[in-house]
Amino acid sequence: MALMTVSDVAEYLQIQTGRVERLARESLLIAKSKDESGSPLFEKDDVQRYKELAERLGGL
């Protein structure tokens, strides 16, 4: 299980970090755990599935 930070996800999805945090708050992208500072960590497979779904629905 590869975990990605908020900044990793933002770079992968080519969006701003604030948007990644909002997706997590709205439960559109589910965090698997939190790091020592309390920031969410996301599983890479989940992020890839979210990107595929978003692209099918019209883009990010």
C-alpha positions as CSV (number, residue, x, y, z in Angstrom):
1,M,0.0,0.0,0.0
2,A,1.7,3.2,-1.2
3,L,0.5,6.3,0.6
4,M,0.5,9.8,-0.9
5,T,0.6,13.1,0.8
6,V,-1.7,16.0,0.0
7,S,1.0,17.6,-2.1
8,D,1.7,14.3,-3.9
9,V,-2.0,13.9,-4.8
10,A,-2.2,17.6,-5.9
11,E,0.8,17.1,-8.2
12,Y,-0.6,13.8,-9.6
13,L,-4.0,15.3,-10.3
14,Q,-2.6,18.6,-11.4
15,I,-4.7,20.6,-8.9
16,Q,-4.0,22.8,-5.9
17,T,-3.5,21.3,-2.5
18,G,-6.5,23.2,-1.1
19,R,-8.7,21.4,-3.6
20,V,-7.3,18.0,-2.4
21,E,-8.1,18.9,1.2
22,R,-11.6,19.9,0.2
23,L,-12.1,16.6,-1.6
24,A,-11.0,14.8,1.6
25,R,-13.4,16.9,3.7
26,E,-16.3,16.2,1.4
27,S,-15.4,12.5,1.4
28,L,-14.9,12.4,-2.4
29,L,-11.3,11.2,-1.8
30,I,-11.0,9.1,1.3
31,A,-7.8,9.4,3.4
32,K,-6.5,6.1,4.7
33,S,-4.6,7.7,7.6
34,K,-3.0,10.8,8.8
35,D,0.7,11.8,9.2
36,E,2.3,13.1,12.4
37,S,1.1,16.7,11.7
38,G,-2.5,15.6,11.1
39,S,-2.5,15.9,7.3
40,P,-4.4,13.2,5.4
41,L,-2.6,10.4,3.6
42,F,-4.2,8.7,0.6
43,E,-3.7,5.3,-1.0
44,K,-2.3,5.6,-4.5
45,D,-4.8,3.1,-6.0
46,D,-7.7,5.2,-4.6
47,V,-6.2,8.4,-6.1
48,Q,-5.8,6.7,-9.5
49,R,-9.4,5.4,-9.4
50,Y,-10.6,8.9,-8.5
51,K,-8.7,10.4,-11.4
52,E,-10.2,7.9,-13.9
53,L,-13.7,8.5,-12.6
54,A,-13.3,12.3,-12.7
55,E,-12.0,12.1,-16.3
56,R,-15.0,10.0,-17.3
57,L,-17.4,12.5,-15.8
58,G,-15.8,15.4,-17.6
59,G,-12.5,16.2,-16.0
60,L,-11.0,17.5,-12.8
